[in-house]
């Protein structure tokens, strides 16, 4: 089965997130929720602006059994930016919940060896006539070979995007 790579999609997303993080005044509205899971750790970056009011929350967990605690915005952004700087990405197509039993357990176990990031991003720049939004779940890799090894290991590669642009009910590229 062939899968689609997403390095070309994540690069501009990384630039857009950096712009929002450093210059939120350039955006009329935004709603960003990013969860990065890597090596048992979790980093969450949440920020929202509506009707001129902004609200943000950044928190993390240093291990599976630890309680989440608030972290600095710069720490949360740095972790997510580091993930987005990887060389290659695959994306889930939203069919992970269709797996059952051992297939689901195997896919999740293999997946925990690689950093993954759920990104829900909606925004409207000042002066733009319409808002843009996306929701994707990415797995990051050092290179194409690393991504290929991941695809070979998982129980059902049909949970990965194999045709772009992705337009599923729950996950989707920019619209």
Backbone as CSV, one residue per row, in Angstrom:
resi,resn,N_x,N_y,N_z,CA_x,CA_y,CA_z,C_x,C_y,C_z
1,UNK,0.837,-1.191,0.000,0.000,0.000,0.000,0.877,1.248,0.000
2,UNK,0.532,2.198,-0.828,1.277,3.448,-0.833,0.636,4.421,0.159
3,UNK,1.459,5.256,0.733,0.979,6.273,1.659,1.494,7.629,1.197
4,UNK,0.834,8.659,1.634,1.230,10.023,1.274,2.142,10.595,2.351
5,UNK,3.194,11.268,1.903,4.087,11.965,2.818,3.595,13.395,2.999
6,UNK,3.899,13.984,4.152,3.365,15.299,4.483,4.409,16.352,4.826
7,UNK,5.672,16.129,4.504,6.698,17.141,4.798,6.352,18.465,4.119
8,UNK,5.845,18.407,2.883,5.488,19.613,2.147,4.303,20.350,2.764
9,UNK,3.485,19.677,3.544,2.332,20.274,4.210,2.742,20.879,5.553
10,UNK,3.618,20.178,6.269,4.002,20.605,7.614,4.903,21.836,7.575
11,UNK,5.744,21.980,6.558,6.660,23.135,6.480,5.906,24.467,6.541
12,UNK,4.913,24.719,5.669,4.187,25.988,5.767,3.349,26.088,7.048
13,UNK,2.880,24.948,7.559,2.146,24.954,8.827,3.065,25.427,9.953
14,UNK,4.302,24.986,9.939,5.293,25.404,10.938,5.516,26.917,10.866
15,UNK,5.642,27.451,9.655,5.843,28.886,9.468,4.620,29.664,9.980
16,UNK,3.430,29.191,9.656,2.194,29.843,10.089,2.078,29.829,11.608
17,UNK,2.381,28.705,12.227,2.317,28.620,13.686,3.327,29.564,14.327
18,UNK,4.518,29.648,13.769,5.538,30.564,14.301,5.060,32.013,14.191
19,UNK,4.431,32.347,13.076,3.904,33.705,12.912,2.822,33.993,13.942
20,UNK,1.923,33.063,14.137,0.867,33.257,15.127,1.456,33.376,16.529
21,UNK,2.431,32.537,16.852,3.039,32.555,18.172,3.756,33.881,18.439
22,UNK,4.435,34.423,17.429,5.234,35.627,17.616,4.481,36.924,17.305
23,UNK,3.460,36.842,16.434,2.726,38.043,16.018,1.220,37.782,15.994
24,UNK,0.606,37.478,17.127,-0.834,37.184,17.126,-1.693,38.364,16.688
25,UNK,-1.146,39.568,16.755,-1.910,40.752,16.350,-2.209,40.768,14.852
26,UNK,-1.541,39.941,14.065,-1.788,39.869,12.617,-3.043,39.062,12.271
27,UNK,-3.648,38.443,13.281,-4.792,37.559,13.060,-6.039,38.148,13.709
28,UNK,-7.122,38.150,12.950,-8.410,38.618,13.467,-8.945,37.627,14.498
29,UNK,-8.972,36.360,14.100,-9.400,35.290,15.011,-8.482,34.102,14.813
30,UNK,-8.374,33.281,15.845,-7.640,32.019,15.742,-8.086,31.088,16.853
31,UNK,-7.956,29.819,16.597,-8.262,28.779,17.562,-7.301,27.633,17.270
32,UNK,-6.311,27.467,18.133,-5.260,26.480,17.924,-5.214,25.541,19.118
33,UNK,-5.229,24.260,18.832,-5.046,23.242,19.869,-4.102,22.196,19.283
34,UNK,-2.935,22.075,19.896,-1.919,21.134,19.425,-1.498,20.249,20.580
35,UNK,-1.525,18.945,20.360,-1.055,17.976,21.356,0.075,17.172,20.751
36,UNK,1.237,17.265,21.375,2.425,16.550,20.931,2.755,15.468,21.943
37,UNK,2.816,14.225,21.481,3.194,13.096,22.331,4.497,12.517,21.799
38,UNK,5.505,12.458,22.687,6.808,11.938,22.281,7.510,11.351,23.500
39,UNK,7.991,10.132,23.372,8.741,9.457,24.440,8.001,9.456,25.774
40,UNK,6.704,9.262,25.726,5.900,9.225,26.939,5.544,10.586,27.500
41,UNK,6.050,11.624,26.889,5.772,12.992,27.332,4.648,13.579,26.503
42,UNK,3.994,14.584,27.062,2.901,15.265,26.372,3.079,16.762,26.523
43,UNK,2.931,17.491,25.426,2.953,18.952,25.441,1.687,19.420,24.732
44,UNK,0.968,20.332,25.377,-0.258,20.872,24.785,-0.120,22.388,24.670
45,UNK,-0.434,22.878,23.480,-0.375,24.297,23.154,-1.774,24.703,22.734
46,UNK,-2.417,25.553,23.516,-3.771,26.011,23.207,-3.805,27.527,23.241
47,UNK,-4.341,28.115,22.218,-4.548,29.555,22.220,-5.750,29.879,21.337
48,UNK,-6.491,30.877,21.759,-7.726,31.216,21.041,-7.945,32.725,21.128
49,UNK,-8.437,33.275,20.040,-8.819,34.690,20.032,-10.144,34.816,19.311
50,UNK,-11.100,35.383,20.019,-12.431,35.638,19.460,-12.934,36.954,20.006
51,UNK,-13.534,37.742,19.165,-14.109,39.028,19.564,-13.097,39.895,20.314
52,UNK,-11.848,39.844,19.859,-10.810,40.673,20.445,-10.217,40.165,21.742
53,UNK,-10.735,39.079,22.270,-10.250,38.521,23.535,-9.420,37.274,23.263
54,UNK,-8.222,37.232,23.839,-7.335,36.084,23.662,-7.245,35.298,24.968
55,UNK,-7.138,33.995,24.825,-7.002,33.108,25.976,-6.034,31.999,25.574
56,UNK,-5.076,31.710,26.437,-4.066,30.702,26.114,-3.782,29.815,27.314
57,UNK,-3.386,28.587,27.017,-3.015,27.633,28.050,-1.961,26.707,27.458
58,UNK,-0.870,26.515,28.190,0.219,25.660,27.745,0.547,24.735,28.901
59,UNK,0.480,23.436,28.648,0.778,22.506,29.731,1.439,21.252,29.189
60,UNK,2.002,20.484,30.101,2.699,19.286,29.687,2.729,18.251,30.783
61,UNK,3.166,17.075,30.397,3.305,15.939,31.311,4.634,15.284,30.953
62,UNK,5.484,15.056,31.955,6.817,14.533,31.665,6.881,13.018,31.587
63,UNK,5.793,12.327,31.901,5.750,10.877,31.791,4.325,10.379,31.827
64,UNK,4.091,9.114,31.448,2.725,8.582,31.382,1.961,8.650,32.705
65,UNK,2.635,8.498,33.831,1.937,8.500,35.117,1.893,9.856,35.787
66,UNK,2.521,10.857,35.212,2.591,12.180,35.825,1.334,12.992,35.559
67,UNK,1.100,13.944,36.451,-0.022,14.861,36.272,0.403,16.008,35.365
68,UNK,-0.509,16.486,34.541,-0.172,17.634,33.699,0.083,18.870,34.562
69,UNK,1.030,19.700,34.103,1.282,20.959,34.798,1.540,22.043,33.771
70,UNK,1.242,23.260,34.170,1.394,24.383,33.263,2.867,24.596,32.949
71,UNK,3.152,24.940,31.673,4.509,25.222,31.230,4.515,26.567,30.505
72,UNK,5.692,27.095,30.272,5.824,28.379,29.582,5.449,28.238,28.108
73,UNK,4.925,29.302,27.544,4.571,29.330,26.128,5.795,28.995,25.279
74,UNK,6.939,29.551,25.613,8.154,29.302,24.824,8.553,27.839,24.860
75,UNK,8.354,27.176,25.988,8.678,25.753,26.109,7.752,24.912,25.243
76,UNK,6.451,25.206,25.301,5.469,24.471,24.495,5.735,24.686,23.007
77,UNK,5.956,25.946,22.614,6.205,26.235,21.212,7.488,25.560,20.733
78,UNK,8.544,25.592,21.535,9.824,24.989,21.146,9.679,23.498,20.897
79,UNK,8.921,22.800,21.736,8.722,21.359,21.559,7.980,21.072,20.255
80,UNK,6.939,21.837,19.978,6.152,21.622,18.762,6.950,22.023,17.525
81,UNK,7.695,23.110,17.622,8.536,23.535,16.506,9.609,22.488,16.208
82,UNK,10.168,21.890,17.250,11.167,20.830,17.076,10.551,19.633,16.327
83,UNK,9.326,19.259,16.705,8.630,18.170,16.011,8.441,18.518,14.529
84,UNK,7.978,19.734,14.268,7.699,20.140,12.890,8.963,20.316,12.050
85,UNK,10.118,20.309,12.698,11.388,20.413,11.976,11.898,19.050,11.504
86,UNK,11.209,17.962,11.871,11.610,16.638,11.399,11.550,16.595,9.867
87,UNK,12.174,15.588,9.293,12.300,15.540,7.832,11.092,14.971,7.097
88,UNK,10.310,14.094,7.746,9.188,13.484,7.045,8.034,13.233,8.009
89,UNK,6.819,13.174,7.439,5.602,12.981,8.228,4.623,12.097,7.468
90,UNK,3.882,11.308,8.228,2.715,10.594,7.729,1.526,11.130,8.511
91,UNK,0.327,10.911,8.009,-0.869,11.396,8.692,-1.899,10.283,8.797
92,UNK,-2.613,10.280,9.907,-3.718,9.340,10.087,-4.937,9.868,9.356
93,UNK,-5.736,8.952,8.805,-6.898,9.347,8.015,-8.206,9.342,8.804
94,UNK,-8.156,9.108,10.089,-9.356,9.116,10.918,-9.995,7.764,11.090
95,UNK,-9.412,6.716,10.518,-9.992,5.373,10.601,-9.373,4.538,11.716
96,UNK,-8.592,5.145,12.601,-7.950,4.411,13.685,-8.975,3.753,14.595
97,UNK,-10.113,4.419,14.794,-11.133,3.833,15.672,-11.776,2.584,15.064
98,UNK,-11.567,2.346,13.763,-12.099,1.135,13.132,-11.296,-0.110,13.485
99,UNK,-10.087,0.075,13.983,-9.277,-1.074,14.402,-9.818,-1.600,15.720
100,UNK,-9.716,-2.878,15.910,-10.199,-3.467,17.153,-9.171,-4.440,17.713
101,UNK,-9.229,-4.645,18.993,-8.432,-5.669,19.662,-6.945,-5.554,19.443
102,UNK,-6.340,-6.663,18.985,-4.889,-6.731,18.844,-4.348,-5.769,17.798
103,UNK,-5.091,-5.551,16.701,-4.622,-4.622,15.673,-4.486,-3.214,16.245
104,UNK,-5.482,-2.785,17.025,-5.426,-1.459,17.632,-4.279,-1.381,18.631
105,UNK,-4.142,-2.390,19.463,-3.072,-2.405,20.464,-1.701,-2.374,19.793
106,UNK,-1.525,-3.150,18.718,-0.238,-3.173,18.029,0.050,-1.828,17.374
107,UNK,-0.926,-1.236,16.722,-0.717,0.056,16.067,-0.363,1.130,17.082
108,UNK,-1.043,1.130,18.226,-0.760,2.126,19.245,0.605,1.903,19.880
109,UNK,1.001,0.653,20.085,2.310,0.359,20.667,3.426,0.788,19.730
110,UNK,3.303,0.450,18.467,4.310,0.861,17.492,4.315,2.380,17.377
111,UNK,3.146,2.971,17.392,3.042,4.418,17.278,3.680,5.163,18.427
112,UNK,3.733,4.560,19.613,4.319,5.244,20.764,5.830,5.379,20.639
113,UNK,6.435,4.650,19.723,7.877,4.752,19.501,8.242,5.977,18.664
114,UNK,7.265,6.600,18.060,7.479,7.741,17.186,6.704,8.941,17.727
115,UNK,7.229,10.147,17.570,6.474,11.308,18.031,5.245,11.529,17.154
116,UNK,4.138,11.875,17.785,2.922,12.167,17.037,2.346,13.488,17.526
117,UNK,1.602,14.122,16.651,1.101,15.453,16.958,-0.271,15.653,16.324
118,UNK,-1.251,15.947,17.152,-2.590,16.293,16.669,-2.659,17.814,16.583
119,UNK,-3.056,18.316,15.418,-3.081,19.759,15.185,-4.476,20.159,14.708
120,UNK,-5.146,20.960,15.518,-6.412,21.591,15.112,-6.124,23.080,15.052
121,UNK,-6.252,23.652,13.869,-5.835,25.033,13.646,-6.897,25.727,12.804
122,UNK,-7.470,26.764,13.341,-8.406,27.595,12.596,-7.987,29.048,12.763
123,UNK,-8.071,29.832,11.699,-7.664,31.227,11.800,-8.276,32.064,10.687
124,UNK,-8.266,33.359,10.920,-8.577,34.335,9.878,-7.646,35.513,10.095
125,UNK,-6.846,35.795,9.082,-5.942,36.943,9.152,-6.750,38.231,9.065
126,UNK,-6.195,39.281,9.605,-6.842,40.584,9.475,-6.917,40.931,7.993
127,UNK,-8.093,41.334,7.553,-8.300,41.704,6.158,-8.675,40.552,5.240
128,UNK,-8.598,39.309,5.728,-8.990,38.171,4.893,-10.502,38.016,4.908
129,UNK,-11.097,37.667,3.772,-12.551,37.538,3.738,-13.092,36.284,4.417
130,UNK,-12.266,35.226,4.524,-12.799,33.999,5.122,-11.752,33.328,6.007
131,UNK,-12.238,32.483,6.881,-11.373,31.738,7.797,-10.926,30.435,7.143
132,UNK,-9.807,29.923,7.616,-9.260,28.643,7.163,-9.186,27.733,8.385
133,UNK,-9.369,26.419,8.164,-9.239,25.489,9.277,-8.733,24.140,8.783
134,UNK,-8.116,23.421,9.719,-7.620,22.073,9.428,-7.555,21.300,10.731
135,UNK,-7.603,19.972,10.620,-7.379,19.091,11.757,-6.701,17.838,11.225
136,UNK,-5.477,17.626,11.671,-4.692,16.490,11.200,-3.934,15.877,12.375
137,UNK,-3.621,14.601,12.247,-2.784,13.909,13.221,-1.586,13.364,12.462
138,UNK,-0.411,13.867,12.828,0.828,13.519,12.137,1.711,12.620,13.002
139,UNK,2.502,11.803,12.335,3.579,11.043,12.967,4.851,11.532,12.300
140,UNK,5.873,11.842,13.110,7.101,12.407,12.567,8.231,11.404,12.473
141,UNK,9.083,11.594,11.445,10.190,10.669,11.185,11.445,11.442,10.801
142,UNK,12.582,10.775,10.954,13.859,11.379,10.579,14.016,11.464,9.067
143,UNK,13.462,10.482,8.335,13.604,10.464,6.880,12.564,9.528,6.267
144,UNK,12.582,9.413,4.941,11.620,8.565,4.232,11.779,7.097,4.614
145,UNK,13.011,6.665,4.808,13.265,5.268,5.164,12.658,4.942,6.533
146,UNK,12.798,5.843,7.476,12.213,5.679,8.803,10.685,5.576,8.701
147,UNK,10.091,6.411,7.858,8.640,6.377,7.650,8.220,5.056,7.014
148,UNK,9.007,4.570,6.053,8.710,3.287,5.407,8.761,2.130,6.384
149,UNK,9.703,2.154,7.305,9.796,1.109,8.326,8.567,1.133,9.224
150,UNK,8.082,2.319,9.551,6.876,2.457,10.363,5.675,1.829,9.654
151,UNK,5.524,2.141,8.373,4.404,1.597,7.591,4.474,0.074,7.554
152,UNK,5.669,-0.484,7.429,5.839,-1.934,7.372,5.510,-2.605,8.706
153,UNK,5.662,-1.892,9.809,5.453,-2.477,11.140,3.999,-2.466,11.602
154,UNK,3.224,-1.462,11.184,1.870,-1.349,11.743,0.946,-2.421,11.171
155,UNK,-0.043,-2.789,11.965,-0.948,-3.880,11.606,-1.783,-3.558,10.370
156,UNK,-2.247,-2.329,10.264,-3.127,-1.968,9.156,-2.744,-0.600,8.596
157,UNK,-1.938,-0.562,7.537,-1.545,0.720,6.956,-2.721,1.530,6.400
158,UNK,-3.905,0.923,6.326,-5.075,1.646,5.825,-5.506,2.766,6.765
159,UNK,-4.903,2.867,7.948,-5.221,3.964,8.864,-4.449,5.234,8.503
160,UNK,-3.544,5.128,7.517,-2.741,6.275,7.084,-3.298,6.867,5.796
161,UNK,-3.085,8.145,5.611,-3.558,8.827,4.403,-2.839,8.265,3.191
162,UNK,-3.624,7.859,2.191,-3.044,7.334,0.956,-3.448,8.157,-0.267
163,UNK,-4.223,9.215,-0.053,-4.679,10.054,-1.157,-4.893,11.467,-0.633
164,UNK,-4.279,12.421,-1.302,-4.404,13.806,-0.874,-5.185,14.616,-1.894
165,UNK,-5.879,15.640,-1.502,-6.007,16.149,-0.145,-6.971,15.309,0.683
166,UNK,-6.714,15.250,1.978,-7.546,14.478,2.897,-8.804,15.273,3.215
167,UNK,-9.944,14.665,2.979,-11.240,15.280,3.270,-12.131,14.261,3.963
168,UNK,-11.827,13.917,5.192,-12.640,12.978,5.958,-13.561,13.761,6.885
169,UNK,-14.468,13.053,7.554,-15.391,13.712,8.456,-14.685,14.343,9.655
170,UNK,-13.741,13.627,10.236,-13.107,14.100,11.464,-11.763,14.783,11.233
171,UNK,-10.999,14.315,10.279,-9.705,14.926,9.984,-9.706,15.425,8.546
172,UNK,-9.033,16.570,8.336,-9.063,17.173,7.003,-7.927,18.176,6.862
173,UNK,-7.483,18.332,5.617,-6.494,19.357,5.310,-7.211,20.707,5.241
174,UNK,-6.482,21.760,4.961,-7.046,23.105,4.945,-8.327,23.187,4.120
175,UNK,-9.304,23.801,4.698,-10.540,24.102,3.962,-11.038,25.470,4.343
